[in-house]
């Protein structure tokens, strides 16, 4: 489709924004609502393949059943001429894959928030009998407000229908995130999605994929036959989170997590008690390799934040530090050039000495002039980052090749995500590759109104607490036959009280 093409007298095509194996994706304008939408149109060269047409139509039906804040919403579907299309909400942002490339290893509290949103989406889809079967960070969009949206249900289908197929080298989905049952080409269910998410979490926590190889077949065989290295060998991954990841990627579907809710509960427990494994594995189960097995893992290159700077958001903690972005320094020092000395000998003519002396002076002056000019080119002036966002600061300092550290603290006057102060101060002279900047980012107001948890399930109450940076300290039970089992009937602090972020909360669940 070209720019300006109109579909169904309603959607005006603006630009192509993506492409896949089955379809192209375009940004378009919905003339009825005057909003941007995403239009996915099947490749015309696949129209003669009934199987591809069925898959595309199945995607439209599967997505239309799903209505969840963490799933890209399907708005419309039909045909343009004889070419099927799907209209979805347009999500402006980056993919989770881009986020991992720039930020991994990702701190546990941020990783948990990301994984919980994906799990919430999967729990909703699985409740409708829809298995995604292609969970990977490229299929997760990070929109405004850090809200994640799972997209591309092109391989999703009802859990009761036939298995996913692989024909020759046409492996559906991405082999790096395949479950063992997908690699075998046998029937897979919702537990396959949880395996794939476990691989994504491994990548977020360490910055590397657990199974790599030169060909898709090699990687698929590793999913079937090998166990990964312990995540803590790559990065500072705490035992609690590590145990959740390793359970999610067990080979046997019966041994890994059975539901998204079960995995979410362990993930929350790992965040509250990071120093303890939250999973008990069967005795003698071989789950991960040590560094002395084989050549050992190579640690990934950290582009933004080191895992050693991961911050646990404890009650009363006001400032959070992260390791600075380090500008890479070339290690190519093998072929250093050392000029040979020339020495005068007795008997040389004075004129030759004067020539060499004059040449040396000219060269020295040239070198001094070059150093002065180069030094001036490397001198910069520190910008004034007042009211800048963290992303704007990152982009500018990266362009300037200035190392930086972000610190975080609560502030009642500066909006969340914007700069509170900076070091060095604005207008300070900087030297490229030598100066390090420290930027303090606001976490917003520390005080907030305690949300009401009454009537909510345990999972919903926990989600509300995490959204407000509150900590669930304990769960009690209260006999109340008038309330549904395991719904919140009491809370402390009470709804409406003024609390601080990081404050501990107690809930009471109903028991008939």
N, C-alpha and C positions, 0 to 999 in steps of 0.2 A: 504494500500500500504506500501511496505517496502522501506528502503533506497536503492537507486540504480535502482529502477524500472523506466523504460523508457516508456513514453506515446507518442504515435504517432511518434515514432522515433525522438523525438525532446526534450521533457521535462524530465529531470532526477530528480527524487524525492530525496531530501536531508534530510528533517526532517518534522515531524508533528508539526504544530504550533498552531492549534486550532481545536475546534470541536463544532458542533451545532446540532440542532434537525434534520436537513435534510442531513448535509454533514460534512465531515472532510476537514480541510485546511492544505496544505503542502507547505513548501518552496521548490522550484525546480529551476533548472538551464535551461534556454532556450539555447540550443546548437547553435542555429543560430545567436543569438545576444550576447551570453556569459554574460547574465544578470540574476539576480534573479527574479523570478516570483512567484506568489501565485497560487496554483492549488486547486480548490474546487471540491471535488468528492463526489457524492451522496452516501449515505449509501447503501450497497448492499442489506440489508434486506428490503429496501423500493422499490426494483425494481418491485415487484409483485403488488404494489399499484399504479394504473394508475393516481390517483389524485396527489400523491407526484411527480411522473415523470412529469406530466404536470406543476406543480409548479416550478420544477427545470428548465425545458425548458423555462418557462415563465420568470424566473429570467435572464437566458442568453439573451433572446430577449430584455427584458427591459433594462438591463445594456448596451447592445451593442448599443442602441439608444443614450445613454448619453455620452457626451464628455465635461467634465468640470473639471477645476483644483481642485475643492473640492469634486470630486466624484472619487472613485477608478475605474480606467479605465479597461474595459474588453478587453482583447487582442485576445482571441480565445475561442472557445468552440467546443465540439464534444463528442465522446464516446470512452472509452477505453475498448475494447471488447464490452460489452453491458451496461457499466456503464457510465452515463453522467458525464462530467466534464466541468469546466469553468476555463480559465486561466486569471488572473488579474495581474495588476502591484503589485509588492511587496512593502509594506510600512513598513519601519523600524521605530519603535517608540513605544509609549504607547497609551492606549485608553484614551478617555476623562474621563471615569469612574475612572481610576487610578489617573489622574490629579486632579479630584475633591476630591478623598479620601485624597490625600496628601496636597492639597492647599486650599480647601474651608474653609471659605468664600473667594471667588475670587473677587479682586478689580474690580470696574465697567469698567475701561478702558480695562482690559484684557478680562473680560466677554463679553464685546461688540464685541471685535475683534473675539472671538470664535463664538458667535452667528451669526455675520454677514456672516462668511464663511459658516456656516450650512444653513443659509437663502439663500445665493447665490446658493448653491447646490440645495436646494429645489425649488427655483424659476426656475432653468434650467429644473429640472425633471418635475415639474408641467406644464411647457410649452409644454412638449411632452406628456402630459396626464398620466404621471407616478406618482403614489402616493406611498410613501415609506411604510407607515403604521407600521413601527417598529423603529421609531426614539427614540433612547436612547443613553446614553453616551458610552455604550459598543460597539455601532455600529459606533462610530466616532474615527478615528485614528489620532494621532498627530505625524506627520512626521517631517523631517528636516526643519529647518527654520520656525517652528511653523505653517506649512501649514496643515490644517485639511482636512481629506478625509472621506466622508460619505461612508460607505460600507454596505454590506449585504442587497441587495434588494430582499432577499428571499421571502418577503411577498408583494413586489411591484407588481402592475398590472395596466393596463389601467384604468383610472378613470371611463370609461363608462361601465366597466364589472361588474360582480356580486359582491356582498358584501363579505367581509371577514367572515369566519365562525368560530364558536366555538363549539366544540363537547365535552360534558362532562367537564372533567377537562383539556382538551387539549386546553388551551387558547393560541392562536397564539400571539407571541410577548411577551413583558414584561408588566405585569398588572400595575406596578407602573407608567408607562408612557402612559397608555391607555387613549384615549379620551372617554368621556361618550358614544358616539355613538358606539365605538368599544366594550365597556363593555356591551352594549345592544345587540350587534351582528347584528346591522342594517347597512345600507349603509353608508359609510364614504368617504369623499373626501379630497382634499388637505388641508382643514382647520383642519383636524384631525392631520396632520403632524405638523401644527403650534401649536396646543394644546400640543402635546408631547414635542415640543421644549420649550414651556413655562414651562413645568414641569422640564425639564433639566436646564433651566435658574434659576428657583426657587432653585433647588438643588445647582447650582453653587454659587448663591448669599448668601445662608444661611448655606449650609453644610448638610441640611436635606431634605428629601422628604416630600411633603405636605400631602400625604395620606399614612398611614402605617397600617398594620394589621397582624394578625397571619396567615391568609390564603389568597390566591388570590381572593376568592369570597368577603372577607371582604374589601379588598382594592378596588375591582371593584365597590362595593356598595358605598364606600366613594366618588369615582369619580362621581357617579350618584347623590348622595344625600347631601353631605356635602360641605362646603366651607372651604378653607384653613385658617390657621392663617396668619395674616399680616406678610410678610417677615421681616419687621423691628423689630419684636419681637424676632427674632433669631439672627440677625446681623445688622450691620450698613448699611442698604440698603436705598439709597436715594429715595425720593418720585417719581422722574422721572422714574427711573428703575423699582421701585415697581409697578407703574401704568401700565407699559408695560407688565410686567409678569402677573399681575392679569387680564388684558384684554385677553391675550393669552389663559388663562385657564378658561375662562367663560364656563358654562355648555352648553349654547345655541350656536351652530355654527354660527348663524346669528348675534350674538352679539360680537363674538371674531373677530380677524383679518381675513380678507377675502383673502389676498394675502401675499406672502412673502415680496414683495416690500413695501407694506403698513406697515408691522411690522418693516421692516428695517428702514424706515423713522422715525418712532417713537423712535426706539432704538437710532438712531443718535441724535435726538432732546433731548432725555434723557441724553445723554452724554454731550451735550453742555449746557444743563440747568438742572443739576441733582437735584436742590433744589425745582423744581416745577413739579407737576404731569402733564404729557404730554397727558393724556387721560381724556376725559370727559365721565363719565359713566352715563347711564340712571338714572333718579331720582328714589330714593327708591330701587335701585338694591343692594341686599345684596351680597357683593363680598368677604368679609373676616371677620374672627373672631378676637375679641380682647382677651387680656390675661385673662380677668376676666370671660370669657365664658368657662365653663368646668374647668379643672384643670390648663389650661394654658400650653403653650409649654415649653419644656425643652430645654435649649440652647445646641447646639452641642459642642462636644469637638474639639477645634481647634488644628490641628496637626502642621501646619506650620505658616500661617499668619493670624492674627486677622483682622476682617473686620474693626475694628477701625483704622487700619493703611492704609485703602484704600487711594490712592493718586489720585487726579485730576490733570492731566497734563496741567497746565495753561501756557499761553504764558510767556516766560521768565524764567520759573522755571527750575533750573539746577539740583537740588538734590531731590531725592525721597526716603523717608524712609519707612520701613515696620517693623511691630512688630516682635520681635525675636521668633524663635522656642523655646518653653519652654519645657524642659525635665520634664516629669510627675513625681510628687512626691507622694508616697503612702500615702493614708489617713487612713490606717488601724491602728488606734491608740487606739481602744477600749479595747484591752486586754493587756495593758501595765503591765509588771510584776514589782512589787515593793518588793524587798527582805525584809524579816522580820529581825528586829534587834535582835541581841543576846547581852545581857548585863550581865556583871559579877555581882554576888551578894556577899554581905558580907559573909564571911565564906568559899568561894570557895578556893580551894587549888591553890597555886602559880603556880604549874605545869600546871594546866588546863589553867590558864591565858596565860602562855608562849606558850602553844600549839596553842591556838586560835590566839595569836598575830603573831606567826610565819606563821600560815596558811594564815592570812590576808596579810602579807607582800608578801608571794609567789603569792597569787592571784593578788595582786596589780601589782607586777612585770610582771606577765603574761598578765594582761590587758594592761599595758603600751606597752609591746612588740607587742601585737596584734594590738594596735592602730598605732604604728609606721609602722608596716608592711603594714597595710591597707592603711595608708596615702600615703606610697610610691607607692602602687599599683594604687592609684587614681591620682598620679602626672604624667602629660604628658608634652610633649614639643610641642609648637605651630609649625605646619608645615609652610613651605614657599609656599604660594599659588600663587606666581607669574605665570601668564599665565594659571592658572586653570580656568575652566568654573564654572558657578554657580552650576550646578548639581554635579560636582566633589567635590566642597566645601561642599555642603549639605550632600552628602553621607559620607564624612570623618568625619565631625563634629558630625553628628548623631551617627556614630559608636563610637566616642570618648565621647558621652553624654555631649557635650558642647553646651550650648544655644548660639544662634547666631541671628544677625540682618543683613539684607542686605540693603545697601544704593546704590543709583544709581545716576550717573552723566555722562554728556557727556564728551568725551575725544577724542582728535584728534589723539592720539598716540597708544591707546589700542583698539583692536578690540571689537566690540559689544559682550556682554555676558561674557567677561573675567575680571579677578580681576585687579583693579587698585592699591589698597592698602588694608592693613589689620591692625586690632588692636585686640589683642596684636601683636607685631612684631614677625617675625619668630624666633624660638629658645627660646621664652619666656616660662617659666614654667607655666603649667596650672593645675587646680584642677578639676577633674571630678565632674559634677553637681554643680559647684560653679562659674567657670569662664564664662563670656559672651564675645563672639567675635563679632566684627563689621567688615563686609566685604563690600568694595565698588566695585560695578560692573559697567563696562563701558556700556554706551548706544550708543557708537560709536561717530562719529563726529557730533557736533551740527550743523555745516553748511552743506548745501546740495544745489544742483541745483534745482531751482523751476521747477517741471514737467509741461508739456504743457497739459492744460485741454481743449483746443479749439476743438470743434467738438464733444466732449463727452456729453453724457446725464448727468443729475443731479446725478443719482445714481453712475455712473462710475466715475465722477469727485470727488464725495465725497469719494469713495473707494480709489482713488489715494491719496487724501489728508490724509486719515487715515493711509494708508500704509507708508506715509512719515512723520507722526506725525505732520501734519499741521492742523490748525483749520479753519473751514469755518465760517467766522464772519457774512457775510450777502449775500443775493442773490438779485440781481437787474435784471431788464428786459430791453431789447433793441429791438426796432423795426427793424427787418431785414428779409425781405421776401425771401431772397436768401438762408437762412439757415433753417434747420428743426426746428420745434417748440421745445422749451425747451432744445436745445443744447447750449453749452457754446460758446459764440462769443467773449467775452472779459474776462480778468482776471487781477487781481492786487494782488501780484507782477506778472510780466510777466514771461513767460517761459524762462528759462535760467538764470534768476536772482539768485544771491546767497542769500539764506534765512536761517534762523535758525529754528530748530525744535520747534514746539509750536507757530510759527508765524501765525498771522491771515491773511486769504485770502478772497478776494471778487470776486464773479463771476457774469457775466451777461448772462442771458439766452435769446435766440431769441424768439421774438413774431412777427408773420406775421403782 
